[in-house]
Amino acid sequence: MRLSRGIVCECAGAGACPGGVTSGTCVTQPGGYCFATVEEVLDDGGRLDLERTAGCLPPDESGFMQCKSSQVPHQHPKVIECCSEADLCNKLLRPQLPEPPEPPPGVTAAPGPRAAGAGPALPVAAALCVALLACVAALLLLLRRRRRSCKRPPSPPAPPCADVSSGSGSGLPLLVQRTVAKQIQMVESIGKGRYGEVWLAHWRGEKVAVKVFFTTEEASWFRETEIYQTVLMRHENILGFIAADIKGTGSWTQMLLITDYHENGSLHDYLQTAVLDPPALLTMAYSIVSGLAHLHMDIFGTKGKPAIAHRDIKSKNILVKRNGQCALADFGLAVRYVAESNEVDIAPNTRVGTRRYMAPELLAERLDVTNFEAFKMADMYSLGLVLWELCRRCATGGTVETYALPYHELVPPDPTFEDMHAAVVVGGARPALAPRWLTSEPLAALATLMPECWHANPPVRLTALRVKKTLAKLRAAPTPPIPPTAPPKLV
């Protein structure tokens, strides 16, 4: 049984107790878990010893991926167990490390914490041989690590207490992430883009998505990993992050990003064939703006979240979940606002956003990169275009438009920067609103919101929070039952 209130947990071990708690206990958030870990460590004398750690886990860090990691072996073995049925339940948890593999014939295992009191000491000659082999192995390992560190980009900074958790909503602990990446079984390629390729894969019987970046996209991989590992990043309308790792040899390198898998694919692909009714339209629109509002919001506190702007909002970077909601993805261009220094953290990335969805100030090269609000308002312009795509596929009065990209009638399928500048900045064009949208809800309400999102003057545009509140009212309003009709007519 899982308690819905916060529970008291035993708190023991270095770095496990929040804020330097000395009472030996901590209290979880409602729905949280207690945990206990056991890990092999080296003592001051260089001998292996077992170290136990116990403490509290927030509710969003104790799910399928985290607590199943307890059986994952590491270079220094470590196991994690969780519980939530009663106060101090982790006081009874004593995770067991897996037994080490049997040594090959003729080799005697060295005594350790799990083999204490094993047979008599080895002869001096054998001990010297073992020591010599250990020195050679250590030297080879050091040389290999130095070669690898010259080829791989720097790893994302580890948040505090990364041995237990990598921050609220930021995936698995960093050491576990690398183990997960080694256990992934690739199944089939499900998409390609300018950054690399997306694969359907299996991990312990679960479907996951693996984004494999081109070697030229190191900056995108690093920034996306960095953004996903931001504290309090997890949200139901932001693609769930599991792990990130770099795999490679001297001749090739793979940069991997492992996330939740959504079988419906991107919103762009989904709208090609799906026809929405008004409730489905509102569900999708509300979920998209909810994810964007969470991204734009800064959360203050000990474990606060910086405000983040996406910079590449488009229907191809939004995934459709099984429940009809959507999730934002692809944070390779995202920027963060550092409130303490009043600075915008822009990654050194040569990529730019998608030209078709660029705001007028970006096309005119007038965006102030020192002003974080300018990046948020550029996101809102792109959001307005995505809402337009959704409205075209919502049937009312037996009519629905064919799927189309914004500005499809004004620019080529792969428009240049100059094409978009001429249409949006010089010509002041915006996507046309179909006459039927103005006579039926919720299309009429969205037809009013969209022009306020893509206004030419950025400060006039609506914020994500304002749009979210408006859509929440539309969803709460009673809707008349939809009578069964023939398939809608395409126009």
N, C-alpha and C positions, 0 to 999 in steps of 0.2 A: 504493500500500500504506500502511495506517495502522498506526503502532506502538502497541502496547498499553502500553508503559512511558512515563514522562514523557520529553519531548524537550527539548533545548536550543534556544533561540530567540535570534535577535538582538533586543536591547532598545534602542530608540533613540527619542528624542522626549520632549517634556515630558509628565509624568504617566503614561508607559507602563510604566516600570520599577517593580515593586513594592518598597515600603519604601526607595526611594531607591537602588536598585542602581546601582553605578557601573562594574561590570565590563563592561558592554556586552552581557550575556547574562542570560537568565532561564530557569528550568526549569518546564515545565508539570506539571500533575497527570497521572496515567496516563490516556491516552485524550484528552488535551488537544491543542490546535492552536497553531501559530504564526500570527501575522497581520502584515500590512503595510497601511498606509493612506496615501493621498496626498490632500491637501486644499488648496484655495486659501485663503490667508490674506492679510491686509493687513499690510505691513511698516510700520516707523515713519514712512516717508515717504508712506504712503497708497497705495502701489503693490501690485498683486496679485503674490503669490509662491506657489510650491509648497512645502508642508511635508510631509515623510515621517515617519511614526511606525511603529514596529515593536515587537512584544512577544509575550506569552503570553496565550492564552485558555483558560479551564477547559473541560472536555468538554461541559458542558451549555449552553455559550453559542456553540457553533460550528456549529450545525445548519442546517437548511433556511432558517429565517428570517434568521439572522445573516449567513451568508456570501453569500446571494443578494442581500443589501442592497448589495453592492459596486457594483451598477450603478444605484443609486437616486440621481437628481440632487437636490441641496439648494440652498438659497439661496446658500451657499458650497459649490460642488461638492466631493464627497468620495467616494472609492472604497475598498473594503475587499477584500482577498484573504486566503485562509487556506490553510495546507498542513500536512501531518503525516507526510510520507513519510521524513524524515531530519532529523538535527540541523542547525540553522541553515538550514533550507530557505527561511525567509522572507528571508534575505539576498539571494536572487536575485529576490524578488518586486518588481516595479515596476508597480503598478497604473496604468492609463492612464485619465485623465479623458476623458469623452466630448467630442467636438468641440463647440464652441459653435454654435448655429444660425446660418445665413447671415443677415447683416443685410439689411434690405429695400433695394430699389434706391435709390441715392443716398445711403446712409448708410455711412460708413467705420468699420470696427471699431476700437476703441481697442486699442493694443498691450498685451499681457499676457504671462504666463509661457508660454502656449502659442502666442503670436504674436510672440515676440521677434524683432526685426530686421525687422518689417513695414515697409511703405513709408515715405517721407519724412514729416516732421512736417506736420501740418495747418496751414493758414494761421492767423494770429492771430485773425482774425474768427470762423472756424469754431470754434476752441478756446473763445472767449468764449461762443459760443452753446451749445456742449455743457455748459460749466460752469454757465451760467444754467439750462439745462434740468435738470441734475443737482440743483441747489439746490432748484428747485421740486418735483421728484419727492421729494427727501428730506423736505421740509417736509410734503408731503401724506402720506407714509408715516408720519411721526411723529404727525400728527394722527389718522390712522386707528388706529394702535396705541394711542394714549391712549384713544380712544373704546372700542376693544375691551377694554382692560384694566379699564374700569369695569364691563363687563357679564359678564365671565367669572370664575369662581372662581379662586383662586390655583392655579398648577400645582403638582403634587407635587414635593417637594424632589428635586433631582438628586443621585444618589449620586456619589462620587468617580469621576473619569475617565469621565464620561458621554459624552465624545466617542468613546471606543472601546467601552465596554461599560457597561450600566446595572446591573451587579451580578449575581452568580451566580444564575441562575434567575429573573431579574426582567424578562424580555422583551427586546425590541430596545433599542438606544441610543435616547435620548429624541428626538433629531432624526429618526432613521429612523422612529420610531413615527408621527410626524405625516405623513411622506411615505406610509407604508403606508395610513393612514386615508384619504388622498386617492385612493388607487388601488383601494379596495374597490368591488366591484360588487354591490349588493344584489340578491338573487334572489327570496326570498319570506319572509313572516312565518311563524315557526314556534312562537311562543308569546307570551303577554301575562301581565303580573303587575302588582302594585301599584306597582312601581318604573318600569315602562316596557314595552318590547317587545323580543323576540329575533328576529333575522333570520338566515337562511342567506345567506351571501355568498360571493363568489369573490375570491381574491387570487392573481394569477399562476397560475391553473389549479388552485389548491388551495381546498378548501371550508373556510370559517372561520365562526364564529358571531359576530354583532355584537349587543351589548346596547345598545339605545338608551334612555337614561334620560329620564323626564319632566323638564321644567324645574324642577319642584318637588322633584326628588330630587338636587339638586346635592351635598348632603352625602353621600349614599350613593355617588354616582359618585366623589367625591374620596376617601372612605375606602377603597372597594374598590380603586381605582387605587393608593393608598398602600400597602395591604396586599400587593397583587400585586408591587409593586416592592421589597418587602423582600428584602434579601440572603438567599440560600439558601432562598428560599420554594419553589422548584420541586421537585416530587415527583410520582411517577407516579400517585398517588391524590389529587392536587389539580389542578383544572382548569388546563390550560396557558394562560398569559397571553402575548399577542402584542404588543398596543399599546393605547394610550388617547389620545383626542384630543377636542377641542371644535371643532365646526364651526358656523358661523353667520353671519348678517348682522345688520343693525340690527333686523330684525323677528322673527327666530327663532334658536334655538340648539339644537344637537344635541350631547349628551354621549355619546360612543361608548366602548365597551369591547370590544376584539377578542380572541377566545380561540379555542382549538381547538374543532372541531365534532365532536359525537358523535351519530351518526344514530339511536341507540336512545333518545335523549331522557332524561327524568328517570326515576329509580327508581320514582316514584309512577305514571307512565304505563306503564312497562315491566311492572310487577307486575299491572296490570289484566288482561293477557292471557297473560303468560308463567307457566309452571309450572316450578319449580326442582327439580332432584334434589339430594341431600345434598352432592355435591362443588361444584355451582354455588352452593348456599347458603353454604358455607364460603368459597368464593372471594370472593363479594360481601361477606360480613360482615367477612372479614379485610382486604380492601382498604379498606373504609370506615374501620375502626378504625385502620389503618395511616396513612391520611391525617390522621386526627384526632390520632394520637399525634405525628406530625411537626409538626403545627400547635401542639400544646400544649408541645412541647419547646423549651427555650432552648439555643442552641449558642453557646458562648463562644469568643472568638478575635478576631483582627484583623477578619475579616469574619464576625462572629457573627450569629446570628438570634435575635430576641427571642421569648419565648413568646407565643403568640396564642390567644385563645379565639374561637370562631366566633359563638356567641350565637343562631344560627338554624338549628340542625341539624334537618332534616326530609327526608322522601323526595323532596320537590319540589326541594330544593337539592342533590341528589346525582345525578350523571349516570352512565349505564351505558355503558361502553366496549365496543368490538367484541370484545375478548378476554374478556369476562365480568366484568372488574373494574369498580370504580366510582371516581368522582372527586368530591371535595367542590367545591362552587361557591357563589357569592353571599356575598361577604365585606363587604357594605355595613354590617353591624352589628359587625364584629369589633373586639376590644380587644387592645391589646398591653401587655405588662409590661416596664417600663423598669427593668432590674436595677440600673443605676448609681445611680438616685435612689429605688429601691424604690417606684415609682409605677405606677398603672394608667392607660394612655393610652386614654381613652374619647372617641370622636369626638362632636362636638356634633351629634347626629342626632336628629330628632324621631321616627324610626321605632322601633317596638318589635318584639320577636320574634313568632313565631306562637303564638297563645294555646293551641291544642290541644297544643303540644309544650313549653309553659312548665313549668319545675320548680316544685314546691310553694312554695319560698322566694320565687320571683318572683311567683307568684299571691298569696301572703300579704304581699308587699312587705317581706320581711325580708332580702333579699340585701344583703350588705355590699359596696358598690361600691369600697371601698378595698382589698379583699382579692381578689387575682387568682385564688387557688385557688377562690373561690366561683364565679367565672365558668366555670372548667374543670369543676367538679362539676355545674353546670347543663347544660353540654354533654353530660355523661355520662348524665344523666337522659334527655335527648332521644335519645341514641344507643340507650338501652334500648328506647324506643318504636319506633325504626326496625328494630331486630333483631326485634321482635315482628311487624312488618309482613312482614319477610322469611320468618319461620317459617311464617306462615299460608299462604304460597304454595309451601312445600316439600312435595312429595308423598312419603308413606311408607305402606306397606301398601295402596296403591291408593286413598288418600284425600288430599284437599287442601281447605283452606278457600277460600272466595271472598275476593277482596281486600277489605280494609276498613281504614279509618283508626283509629288508637287512640281509644278511648272512643266509638266510633260508636254503641254501644247506650245510652250515658248522656247524650250531649249532642247538640244539633241539628247539621246539616251545617256551619253557620257559627256556632260557639259564641261567646257573649260572654265577657268577662273573668269576669263573675259566674257564668256557667254552669260554667266550668272550676274556679273557686274552690270552688263548692259540691261538685263531684264529687271533685276531687283533694285539696283541703285539708280541707274540712269532712267529706266522706264517706270520705276516705282510700282512694278507689278506685284500682285499677290494672288494666290490660288483663288479661282472663282468659286463662289458659294452657290450651290444648285438652288433654284427657286423652291423646290419642294421642302428644303431644310427650314425655310422661314415659316412654314405653316403647320409644323408638327413638332411636339416635344419628344425627346430631349434635344433634337437636332436644332431647334430654334435657339435654345439656350447656348448650345455650343457654337452656333453661328455668331452669337454675340461675343462669346469669350475669345474665339480665334483671332479676330482683328486686334483685340487688346493684347494678345500675346505677341503678334508679329508687327506691332506698331513700328514705324520708322525711327521714332525717338526712344532709345532704350529706357530712360527713367520712367516713361509713361507706361511701360509694359506691366502686366500683372505679375505678382510673385507666385511661386509654386504654392505657397501656403494659401494665398487668396483663391487660386483656382481650385485647390483641394477642398476648401470650405464650400465653395459654390457647388461643386459636384456632389459633395456630401448632402447638401440640401435637396438636390435633384434626386438623388437615390432614395432619400427619406420620403419624398412626396409620393402619395398613392398613385399607382398607374392603372389605367383601365385594362381589363383582360384583353388579350390579343386573340381575336377570332381566327379559327383556322382558315387559311386562304391558299390559293394556288401558289406555286413558286413565283417569287417576284420577277417582274419584267426588268431586263437589263436596259439601261439607257446610256 
